[in-house]
């Protein structure tokens, strides 16, 4: 069973890599990199850093009812989690992120994990809100529309559940007990990380940070598109953003290899771009996000005194 959990994502990545590379003119795709506009590339990278910084600030707000934590500590833990997902199998980055911060700040790891789950839900709702808006701007394939709206609806229901868990804790836990007593105990401990949902002002602040960070992320994609000579309307960059998010949700090898690239290529092909240009862009976008995150994350790992063997032991 353990081997299957490792092998299956690799096979999925191989499948999507095949789909991404099928009928691709590699020479034509490589030529795209000879004409990169490095000014757009650099500004796009700065925008990506800004989007990351806003997400860290938002996490600080989520954790603020429990403990005021420094931006450096939060940013370091955040980068370590992303790096672990980029390098190691099983996507244990969120677990590692909770472990690192919990150890350094002496805070319950389950509480921190609750804040990370809340953060992920806010991210997903923000991204798929863009998809809902895109439906009024541009024609989108029916299957993608249904997938996006399903994910949006599921996340909205989870968010409502978390809100009820915080505002009507006893009633919600009693309802969960009817399904599973063991799960209700986990939920009770988990609820302590949702204190931020008690404040309407902070809920609005979290919503603002969520939308702002992904607006900047979408704009950075637009700049990266411009850097290789793809001149498309701004809203298409947000469609690419939505599609890559769908791609990374699919279980795959470390670093989301294959799924990220395929859905990025598909997004641009839907709007009439050649596969070679779309493939080159998917590689560029991947490297701009993967390399800096991983390098800084590895540096943070060593600063925190963590080894990859210790990280893998957390999975057990």
N, C-alpha and C positions, 0 to 999 in steps of 0.2 A: 504493500500500500504506500509506504514512504517513497519507494522508488518510482511508483506511478505518479506521485505528486510532483516529482522532479522531471520525469521523462515527458509527461503529457504537455506541460507548458512549452518545453523545447520543441516538441513535435508541432504544436500550434504555431510557434514562431517560424519554424521551417516552412510550414504551409503558406503563411502570409508573406514570407520572403519570396517564395516561389511565385505567388500571385503578383507581388510587386515587381519582380524581375522578368516575368514572362513577356516575351516579344519586345524586350527593351533593347534599344540600340545604345550600348554602353559607351561607345566612342562619342556619339552625339550628346549623351548625357554628361560626359566628362568635360566637353567643350564649354558647357555652361559656366563652369568654375573659372574659366579664363577671363570672364568679363564681370567679375564681382565689383560692385561699388562699395568700397570699404567704409565710406562715410555713413551710408545707410545702415550697413552692417553694425558699425560701432554704436550708432544711436539706438538701433534696435536692441543691442545687447544691454545698453544702459537702461532702456525701458524694461527689459526682462529683470534686471537687478532691482529696479524700483518696484515692480510687481511683487517680487519675492520679499522685499523689505516691508511692504504693506501687509503681506500675509503674516509676517512675524509680529508686527505691531498688533494685528487683529488677535493673534494667539495670546499676546500679553493681556489684551482686554478680556478674553475668555477666562484666563487664569486669575485675573485680578481679584475676584471675590475670595479666592483661596489664599493667594500670596502674591505680592508684587515682585516680579522677577525681571532681571535685567535683559535688555535686548541682545547683548552678546551671548548670554547663556542660552536664550531661546533660539537665536539664530544658529548657534553651534549645534544644538540638538536637532533642529530642523534639517540642517545640511547633512548631518550624520544619517538621519532617517532616509533622506532622498538617495544618498550614496549607497546605503545598504540595499535599497531596492534596485539600484542601477547595477550592482555587482553580484549580489548573492541571490540564490533562489528562494522561493516561497514567499516573497514579498513581506518580510518581517520588519521592514523599515519603521512602521508605526510603533511596533512593539519595542524596538530598540530605542526609538525616540523617547518613548514613555519611560523606559528603563534608565536612560542616561540622565534625563531631567529629574526623575524621581530620586536617583541616587545623589545627585549634586545638590538638590534643593530640599531633600528630606521630606518629600511629599508623596502621598499614596500613588502608586503607579497606575492603579485602576482608575483613579480620579483623573490623572493626566490622559489616560487612554480615552476616557469619556470626552475630554475636551478636543482631542484629535478627531474623534468620530464626528462630533458636532461641527468641527472645522471642515471636514470632508463633505458633510451634507450641505453646508452653506456654499461651498465651492461648486458642488454639482448643481444646486438650485440656481446659482448665479449664471453658470455657463449655459444651462438649458433654458434659462429665461431669454438669453440671446437667441437661441434657436426658435423659441416661440415668436419673438419679434421678427426674425428673419422670414417667417412664414408670410408676413404681410409685405415683404420687400421683394422677395425673389422666389421663383418656383424651386421647390426642393423635392427630391424623389420620395414617394409615399412611404417606402419601407424605412428610410432614415427619419422621416417625420414621426412615424409611429414609435420607432425605437426611442427617439429623443423625448417624446411626450410621455412614454411609459416610464423612463428613468426619472424624468422630472416629477411625475406623479408619485412614484415610489418614494423619492427623497422627501417630498412634501409631507407624505403620510408619516414617515419616520420622524421628521421634524415636529409634527403635531404630537406624536407619541412622546418625544423627549420633553416637549413643552408641558404636556399633561403630567409627565413623571415629576417634573419640578414643581408645578403649581398645585397639583392634586396627587401628591405622592402616595398616600395611603390607599386611595381609591384605585389608582393605576396598578399598584403592586398587588392588590387583591384580585384585580382582573387577570393579571399575569399568573398568579398562584393557581387559578382555575385551569391553566394550561400546563404549567410546570412549576413545582415548588422550588426546585433547585435553581431554575432560571430566575425566579422572583428574588432570591437572595443575592444573586449576582447583580441584578438590576438595582436593588436597594443600595449596594455599595457603589455602584456605577453612578447613581443619581447625584452624588456629592460633587461631581465635576460639571454639573449643569447649573450651578448657582447663578451664572450670568443671565440665564433666561428669566430670572425674577425681576430684572430691571428693564423697563420699557426703553429707557434712554440707551442702555447698552445694546439692546436688541437692534435698535435703529443704527447705532454706531457700527455694529457688526455687519449689518446689511450694507451700509455705506462702504465699509472697507472691502467687503466681498465683491461688490459690483465694481468698485474702483480698481482693485487689483486685476480683475479679469478684463476690464476695459483697456487697461494699459497692456496686458498680455496680448489682447487682440490687435492693438495698435502696433506692438512690436512685431507681430507676424506680418502686418502690412509693410512695415519697414524692411523686413527680411525679403519679402516678395519683391519690393522695389530694388533691393540690392543685387538681384540677379536678373533684373529687367522684366519682371512680370508686373505689368501695369493694369491692375484690376480695381474695381470699386472697393472701398473700405469694408463694406459689409461681407464681402467674400472672405476676407481675412478672418472674420469672426466665425464664418462657416467652417473654415479650415481648423480653427480652434476647437469648435464643437466636435468635429470629426476625429481629431487627434485625441481628445478626451475619451470619446467612445473607444478608440483604439487601445488606449492604456488601461481601460477597464477590463479588457479581455485577458484571461490568464495567459501569460507568455513567459518566455525566457527572461532572465534578468535584463533590466534596461528597456523592457518593452520592445525588444527588437522584432521587427517584422510587422507587428500589429500597428505600431505607430506609423511606420513608413507606408504601409498599404492604405490606411485610411486617409493619410495626408495626400497621397497620390490620387486616390479616388475623389477627394474633395475638389481638387484642382481640375481633374478630368471632367467632372460634372459641369464645370464652367468653361469647358472648351480648350483647356491647355493640353499640349502634347505630353505624352507619358514621360518622355525623356526630361523635359523641363520640370515636370511635376516630381519626378524621381530625384533629380538633382536638388530641388528645393527641400524635399523630405530629408535628405541627408544633411543639408546645411542646417536646417532647423533642429534636427536631432543633435548634431555635434555642438551647436551653439548652446544648447541646454545641457547636454550630457557632460561634456568635457569640463567646463568651469565648476559645475556642481560637484562632480566626482572628485576633482583635484582638491577643492576647498574642503569637501567632506572628509576626505582621507586625512588631510592636515588636522581637522578638528578631532578625528578619531584618535590620532596620536597624542594630541594635546590633552585629551580627556583620559589617556592611558588605557584605551581599549584595543583589543586585538580581534581579528576576524574569527579566531577560534572561540573566543569568549562570546562573541555575538551569536555564532551558530549554536552555542550551548543554550542560549535563551529560548530558541525554538523548541527545545526539549522540555 
